[in-house]
Amino acid sequence: MVDQIISKSIAGISPSATETTSFLANQLKRQGIDIISFAQGEPDFDTPDHIKEAAIKAIQEGFTKYTDVPGIPELRKAVADKFRRENGIVYEEDQILITNGGKQALYEVFRTICEEGDEVLIPIPCYVSYAEQIKLTGAKPAFFETKEENHFRPTLEEVSKSFNPNVKAFIVNSPNNPTGAVIEEGELKKIASFLIDHGVYIITDEVYEHLIYDGKKHVSVASLGEKEKQMAITVNSASKTYAMTGWRVGYAAGPREIIQGMNNLQGHATGNINSIAQKATIAALNGSQEAVGKMVQEYTKRRDYMVKRINQIEGLRCQYPDGAFYTFPNVTALYGKTYNGNRINNDLDVAKFFLEKAHVAVIPGVAFNYPDYVRFVFAKSLEEIEKGLERIEQAIRR
C-alpha cells in the first residue's frame, strides 16, 4: 500500500494565490454574480494587429512543426537585438533561451543553478511563484522586508544584513509585482557590487520594464558592466509589454553554461515552445512599438485615478507605484471592523470582505509574503475601476 500519493516536494508547495482568487471570481461570475476583478495581472488590451497577422501568416505557411528547443534562430536574434537596442546588453544567440512564458524561464534558472542547502535571497513583497519554484529545487527562499517609507525599494543595507554564506542567488524584480517599485540605478549598482563580491548570481525579472511612470528609468543589472553581466541571468517575456499573456512566450539570457543547462532541462520538460507564437514574437520585438506607448499612456491615467480614489476611501492608504500595473494599499485601518458578525483581523479577511460584500476581487498581501496590504490591478477600464472602488467604499460605509 502506498502511504503517500503525492511527493513531498509537490505536497510542500502552495497553490498560486492569484490563480486561486481569479478562479473563485470566475466561478462567482458563472453563477450570475457581477464580479469586478482586480486580481489577475493581465493587460485588458488586445494583442496588436501586426503581431496577430504574423501568427496567421505562420499558420497559413504551415509553420506548425517542432522547432529547435532554445527557439528559432530568427527569434533569438530578435531578442539579442532587443537587448542591445533597449538595454545596452550584448548577448549572442547561444546565450538566449525562448521559454513557455516568464514563469518557465524563472523555474529553469532556479533548477539549473540551485541545489539543496542553497538559499535564494528575495526582497518582499515578491511575486507569488518565486518561493514555490525555489522550494522545488531543494533550495530555500530567504526573505527580507522592504519598507513602505522607502517605496518598497530594496536597499544595500537590507541586502547586507540579510546575507549569509548559503546565498546562491538574489532576485531583482523591477518594476516590482505587487508594489510597482523601481530600484534606482545608484542603489542597484551598490547591491549588485556587494553580491558579485560574494559570488552571488543575480536573477533579474524584467517583465514590466516598459510599464514605467513619472520619468523613472529601468536598468538591467547585466548592463552595468562585464562583471555584472557574468553573474546576471536576465528574464523577460512578451506577455505584459505586448498584451500577449495567452501566447506564452518568455525568454532568458545569461552565461552560456547556465543557458545550456536550462536548455537541457527544457528539452526534457517541454521541448520547444509554440512555433506560431515564436513568429508572432518576432513581429512584436521587431515591429512598431506604438501600441506599447499607447498602453503606458492609458495605464498612467488609470494609475493616477486609482491611487487618488483609494486614498479617498476610509481605511485604505496607498502610494503611487513607479511601474507595472498594480497598487498595493495598506488596509490595517480596517482591522477590528465587523460585518455580518464577522470580524476583520487581517488582509485575508479584507480580501474576503471585498469579494463577499462589494463583489470585488483583490489579492491579499500575505500571498506576496507581506501581510497588511492587498493588491489591486489597474489593467482595467476606467469605468470598471470607478465602479469597483465605489462598491468598496459603499461596503466599508455600510
C-alpha positions as CSV (number, residue, x, y, z in Angstrom):
1,M,0.0,0.0,0.0
2,V,1.3,3.5,-0.9
3,D,1.4,5.7,2.2
4,Q,1.8,9.0,0.3
5,I,0.5,9.5,-3.2
6,I,1.9,13.0,-3.8
7,S,5.7,13.6,-3.5
8,K,6.9,15.6,-0.6
9,S,8.3,18.3,-2.9
10,I,4.9,18.8,-4.5
11,A,2.9,18.5,-1.3
12,G,5.1,21.2,0.2
13,I,4.2,23.9,-2.3
14,S,1.2,26.2,-2.1
15,P,-1.2,27.0,-5.0
16,S,-0.8,30.4,-6.7
17,A,-3.0,32.9,-4.8
18,T,-3.5,35.0,-7.9
19,E,-4.7,32.0,-9.9
20,T,-6.9,30.8,-6.9
21,T,-8.6,34.1,-6.4
22,S,-9.1,34.6,-10.1
23,F,-10.7,31.1,-10.3
24,L,-13.0,31.9,-7.4
25,A,-14.0,35.2,-9.0
26,N,-14.7,33.5,-12.3
27,Q,-16.8,30.8,-10.5
28,L,-19.0,33.6,-9.0
29,K,-19.3,35.2,-12.4
30,R,-20.6,31.9,-13.8
31,Q,-23.2,31.9,-11.1
32,G,-24.5,35.2,-12.4
33,I,-22.9,37.4,-9.8
34,D,-21.4,40.7,-11.2
35,I,-17.8,40.5,-10.0
36,I,-15.2,43.1,-10.8
37,S,-11.8,41.5,-10.6
38,F,-8.7,43.5,-9.7
39,A,-7.0,40.2,-9.1
40,Q,-5.2,38.8,-12.2
41,G,-2.2,40.8,-13.6
42,E,-3.2,40.8,-17.3
43,P,-3.4,43.7,-19.8
44,D,-7.0,44.4,-20.9
45,F,-5.8,45.5,-24.3
46,D,-5.9,43.2,-27.3
47,T,-2.6,41.9,-28.9
48,P,-1.6,44.5,-31.6
49,D,-2.8,43.6,-35.1
50,H,0.6,43.2,-36.7
51,I,1.5,40.6,-34.2
52,K,-1.7,38.6,-34.8
53,E,-1.1,38.9,-38.6
54,A,2.4,37.4,-38.2
55,A,0.8,34.4,-36.4
56,I,-1.9,34.0,-39.0
57,K,0.8,34.1,-41.8
58,A,2.8,31.4,-39.9
59,I,-0.2,29.1,-39.8
60,Q,-1.1,29.7,-43.5
61,E,2.5,28.9,-44.4
62,G,2.5,25.7,-42.4
63,F,4.9,26.8,-39.7
64,T,3.3,24.3,-37.3
65,K,6.1,21.7,-36.7
66,Y,8.7,21.2,-33.9
67,T,11.4,23.8,-33.7
68,D,14.8,23.9,-32.0
69,V,14.4,23.6,-28.3
70,P,16.0,27.0,-27.5
71,G,13.9,28.8,-30.0
72,I,14.1,29.5,-33.8
73,P,17.3,31.4,-34.7
74,E,15.3,34.4,-36.0
75,L,13.6,34.9,-32.7
76,R,16.8,34.5,-30.7
77,K,18.3,37.1,-33.0
78,A,15.3,39.4,-32.4
79,V,15.8,39.0,-28.6
80,A,19.5,39.7,-28.9
81,D,18.8,42.8,-31.0
82,K,16.2,43.9,-28.4
83,F,18.8,43.6,-25.6
84,R,21.3,45.6,-27.5
85,R,18.8,48.3,-28.6
86,E,16.8,48.7,-25.4
87,N,19.0,47.5,-22.5
88,G,22.6,48.1,-23.7
89,I,23.5,44.4,-23.2
90,V,25.4,42.3,-25.8
91,Y,24.2,38.7,-25.8
92,E,25.0,36.2,-28.5
93,E,22.2,33.9,-29.8
94,D,23.6,30.9,-27.9
95,Q,23.2,32.9,-24.7
96,I,19.4,33.1,-25.2
97,L,16.6,30.6,-24.5
98,I,13.0,31.0,-25.5
99,T,10.6,29.6,-22.9
100,N,6.9,29.0,-22.3
101,G,6.3,32.3,-20.6
102,G,8.4,34.0,-18.0
103,K,7.5,31.5,-15.3
104,Q,9.2,28.7,-17.1
105,A,12.3,30.8,-17.6
106,L,12.4,31.5,-13.8
107,Y,11.9,27.9,-12.8
108,E,14.6,26.7,-15.2
109,V,17.1,29.3,-13.8
110,F,16.4,28.2,-10.2
111,R,16.6,24.5,-11.2
112,T,19.8,25.0,-13.1
113,I,21.9,26.9,-10.5
114,C,20.4,25.9,-7.2
115,E,20.5,22.7,-5.1
116,E,19.8,21.5,-1.6
117,G,21.4,23.7,1.0
118,D,21.4,26.8,-1.2
119,E,19.4,29.9,-0.4
120,V,17.9,32.5,-2.8
121,L,17.6,36.0,-1.3
122,I,14.3,37.7,-2.1
123,P,13.1,41.2,-1.2
124,I,9.4,41.2,-0.1
125,P,6.8,41.8,-1.1
126,C,7.5,39.5,-4.0
127,Y,5.9,37.6,-6.9
128,V,3.9,34.7,-5.7
129,S,5.7,31.9,-7.6
130,Y,9.3,32.6,-6.6
131,A,9.3,30.8,-3.3
132,E,7.4,27.8,-4.5
133,Q,9.6,27.4,-7.6
134,I,12.7,27.6,-5.4
135,K,11.4,25.0,-3.0
136,L,11.0,22.6,-5.9
137,T,14.8,22.7,-6.4
138,G,15.6,21.7,-2.8
139,A,16.9,25.2,-2.1
140,K,15.4,27.6,0.4
141,P,13.8,31.1,-0.2
142,A,15.3,33.6,2.2
143,F,13.2,36.8,2.6
144,F,14.0,40.2,3.8
145,E,11.4,43.0,4.2
146,T,11.5,46.3,2.2
147,K,9.8,49.3,3.7
148,E,6.8,51.3,2.6
149,E,8.6,54.5,3.6
150,N,11.3,53.6,1.0
151,H,8.5,52.9,-1.6
152,F,9.3,49.2,-1.2
153,R,12.6,49.5,-2.9
154,P,15.4,47.2,-1.5
155,T,18.5,48.9,-0.2
156,L,22.1,47.7,0.2
157,E,21.7,47.9,3.9
158,E,18.8,45.5,3.9
159,V,20.6,43.1,1.5
160,S,23.9,43.1,3.5
161,K,22.0,42.5,6.8
162,S,20.1,39.5,5.3
163,F,23.1,37.9,3.6
164,N,24.6,34.7,4.7
165,P,27.2,32.3,3.1
166,N,24.5,29.9,1.8
167,V,23.0,32.5,-0.5
168,K,23.5,31.4,-4.1
169,A,21.3,33.9,-5.9
170,F,19.4,37.1,-5.5
171,I,16.2,38.2,-7.2
172,V,15.7,41.6,-8.7
173,N,12.1,42.3,-9.8
174,S,12.0,45.9,-11.0
175,P,9.3,47.2,-11.7
176,N,8.0,45.0,-8.9
177,N,5.0,42.8,-8.6
178,P,3.0,43.7,-6.4
179,T,4.2,47.2,-5.5
180,G,5.3,48.6,-8.8
181,A,8.6,49.7,-7.1
182,V,11.5,50.6,-9.4
183,I,15.0,50.3,-7.9
184,E,17.1,53.5,-8.5
185,E,20.2,52.9,-10.6
186,G,22.6,54.1,-7.9
187,E,21.2,51.7,-5.3
188,L,21.1,48.8,-7.9
189,K,24.8,49.3,-8.6
190,K,25.7,49.1,-4.9
191,I,23.6,46.0,-4.4
192,A,25.0,44.3,-7.5
193,S,28.6,45.1,-6.5
194,F,28.1,43.7,-3.0
195,L,26.5,40.4,-4.3
196,I,29.1,39.9,-7.0
197,D,31.9,40.4,-4.5
198,H,30.3,37.5,-2.6
199,G,29.9,35.3,-5.7
200,V,26.1,35.5,-5.8
201,Y,24.1,35.2,-9.1
202,I,21.6,37.9,-9.8
203,I,18.3,36.8,-11.4
204,T,16.5,39.8,-12.9
205,D,12.8,39.5,-13.6
206,E,12.1,42.4,-16.1
207,V,8.7,41.6,-17.4
208,Y,7.3,45.0,-16.6
209,E,10.3,47.0,-17.9
210,H,8.3,49.1,-20.3
211,L,5.5,49.9,-17.9
212,I,7.1,52.8,-16.0
213,Y,5.8,56.2,-14.9
214,D,6.9,59.7,-13.7
215,G,10.2,59.6,-15.6
216,K,11.5,56.6,-13.7
217,K,14.2,54.5,-15.5
218,H,14.5,50.8,-15.8
219,V,18.1,49.5,-15.6
220,S,19.2,45.9,-16.3
221,V,21.8,44.5,-14.0
222,A,23.7,42.9,-16.9
223,S,24.1,46.4,-18.5
224,L,26.1,47.7,-15.5
225,G,29.4,46.1,-16.5
226,E,31.2,42.9,-17.6
227,K,31.4,41.5,-14.0
228,E,27.6,42.1,-13.6
229,K,26.9,40.5,-16.9
230,Q,28.8,37.4,-16.0
231,M,26.8,36.9,-12.8
232,A,23.3,38.0,-14.1
233,I,20.5,36.0,-15.7
234,T,18.0,38.3,-17.4
235,V,14.4,37.0,-17.6
236,N,11.7,38.7,-19.6
237,S,8.5,37.9,-21.6
238,A,6.2,39.3,-24.3
239,S,3.2,38.9,-22.0
240,K,2.8,42.3,-20.4
241,T,4.6,44.6,-22.9
242,Y,2.6,43.4,-25.9
243,A,-0.6,42.1,-24.3
244,M,0.4,38.6,-25.2
245,T,-0.3,36.7,-21.9
246,G,-2.0,33.8,-23.6
247,W,0.7,33.3,-26.2
248,R,3.1,32.1,-23.5
249,V,6.4,33.4,-24.7
250,G,9.2,34.2,-22.3
251,Y,13.0,34.3,-22.7
252,A,16.1,34.3,-20.6
253,A,19.7,35.4,-21.3
254,G,22.9,34.9,-19.4
255,P,26.2,33.0,-19.2
256,R,26.4,30.2,-21.8
257,E,26.8,27.3,-19.3
258,I,23.7,28.4,-17.4
259,I,21.6,28.9,-20.6
260,Q,22.8,25.5,-21.9
261,G,21.8,23.8,-18.6
262,M,18.4,25.4,-18.9
263,N,18.1,24.3,-22.5
264,N,18.9,20.7,-21.5
265,L,16.2,20.8,-18.8
266,Q,13.7,22.3,-21.2
267,G,14.4,19.7,-23.8
268,H,13.2,17.0,-21.5
269,A,10.4,19.0,-19.8
270,T,8.6,20.7,-22.7
271,G,10.8,20.8,-25.8
272,N,10.3,23.9,-27.9
273,I,7.6,26.5,-27.3
274,N,4.7,27.1,-29.7
275,S,6.1,27.6,-33.2
276,I,3.4,30.1,-34.2
277,A,3.8,32.2,-31.1
278,Q,7.6,32.4,-31.9
279,K,6.8,34.0,-35.2
280,A,4.4,36.4,-33.6
281,T,7.0,37.5,-31.0
282,I,9.5,38.3,-33.8
283,A,6.9,40.8,-35.1
284,A,6.3,42.1,-31.6
285,L,10.0,42.8,-31.0
286,N,11.0,44.0,-34.4
287,G,7.8,45.8,-35.4
288,S,6.2,49.1,-34.4
289,Q,6.2,49.9,-30.6
290,E,3.4,52.5,-31.0
291,A,0.9,50.3,-29.2
292,V,3.2,49.9,-26.2
293,G,3.4,53.7,-25.8
294,K,-0.4,54.0,-26.0
295,M,-0.8,51.3,-23.3
296,V,1.6,53.1,-21.0
297,Q,-0.3,56.4,-21.5
298,E,-3.6,54.7,-20.6
299,Y,-2.1,52.9,-17.6
300,T,-0.8,56.2,-16.3
301,K,-4.3,57.7,-16.3
302,R,-5.7,54.6,-14.6
303,R,-2.9,54.6,-12.0
304,D,-3.4,58.2,-11.2
305,Y,-7.2,57.8,-10.8
306,M,-7.0,54.5,-8.8
307,V,-4.4,55.8,-6.3
308,K,-6.3,59.1,-5.8
309,R,-9.6,57.3,-5.4
310,I,-8.2,54.7,-3.0
311,N,-6.8,57.4,-0.7
312,Q,-10.3,58.9,-0.5
313,I,-11.7,55.7,0.9
314,E,-11.8,55.3,4.7
315,G,-9.4,52.6,5.9
316,L,-7.2,52.5,2.8
317,R,-3.8,54.1,2.3
318,C,-1.9,53.9,-1.0
319,Q,1.3,55.1,-2.6
320,Y,1.8,55.9,-6.3
321,P,3.6,52.9,-7.9
322,D,6.7,53.6,-10.1
323,G,5.8,51.0,-12.7
324,A,3.8,47.8,-13.6
325,F,0.0,48.0,-13.2
326,Y,-0.5,47.3,-9.5
327,T,-1.3,49.4,-6.5
328,F,-0.6,48.0,-3.0
329,P,-2.6,49.8,-0.4
330,N,-2.3,49.3,3.4
331,V,-5.6,48.0,4.9
332,T,-4.8,47.8,8.6
333,A,-7.2,50.6,9.4
334,L,-10.0,48.2,8.6
335,Y,-8.9,45.7,11.2
336,G,-11.3,45.3,14.1
337,K,-14.4,46.2,12.0
338,T,-17.2,43.7,11.6
339,Y,-19.7,42.7,9.0
340,N,-22.5,40.1,9.3
341,G,-20.9,39.1,12.6
342,N,-17.5,38.5,11.0
343,R,-14.5,40.4,12.4
344,I,-11.8,41.7,10.1
345,N,-8.5,40.6,11.6
346,N,-6.1,40.6,8.6
347,D,-5.6,41.2,4.9
348,L,-7.1,37.8,4.1
349,D,-10.3,38.9,5.8
350,V,-10.2,42.2,4.0
351,A,-10.0,40.4,0.6
352,K,-12.9,38.1,1.6
353,F,-14.9,41.1,2.7
354,F,-14.3,42.9,-0.6
355,L,-15.4,39.8,-2.5
356,E,-18.4,39.0,-0.4
357,K,-19.9,42.4,0.2
358,A,-18.6,44.5,-2.6
359,H,-18.2,41.8,-5.2
360,V,-14.7,43.0,-6.0
361,A,-11.7,40.6,-6.1
362,V,-8.2,41.6,-4.9
363,I,-5.2,39.6,-3.8
364,P,-4.3,39.7,-0.1
365,G,-0.7,40.8,0.7
366,V,0.1,37.5,2.5
367,A,0.2,35.9,-0.9
368,F,3.3,38.1,-1.6
369,N,4.8,37.3,1.8
370,Y,3.7,40.8,3.0
371,P,0.6,40.9,5.1
372,D,-1.5,44.0,6.0
373,Y,-1.8,45.1,2.3
374,V,-3.8,44.0,-0.7
375,R,-3.0,44.2,-4.4
376,F,-5.2,45.9,-6.9
377,V,-4.7,45.7,-10.7
378,F,-5.3,48.8,-12.8
379,A,-5.1,47.0,-16.1
380,K,-8.9,47.5,-16.3
381,S,-11.0,50.2,-18.0
382,L,-11.5,53.4,-16.1
383,E,-15.2,52.6,-15.9
384,E,-14.5,49.3,-14.2
385,I,-12.0,50.9,-11.8
386,E,-14.5,53.6,-10.9
387,K,-17.3,51.1,-10.4
388,G,-15.2,48.7,-8.3
389,L,-13.8,51.3,-6.0
390,E,-17.3,52.8,-5.5
391,R,-18.5,49.4,-4.4
392,I,-15.7,49.0,-1.9
393,E,-16.3,52.5,-0.5
394,Q,-20.0,51.7,-0.1
395,A,-19.3,48.4,1.5
396,I,-17.0,50.0,4.1
397,R,-19.5,52.7,4.9
398,R,-22.2,50.1,5.5
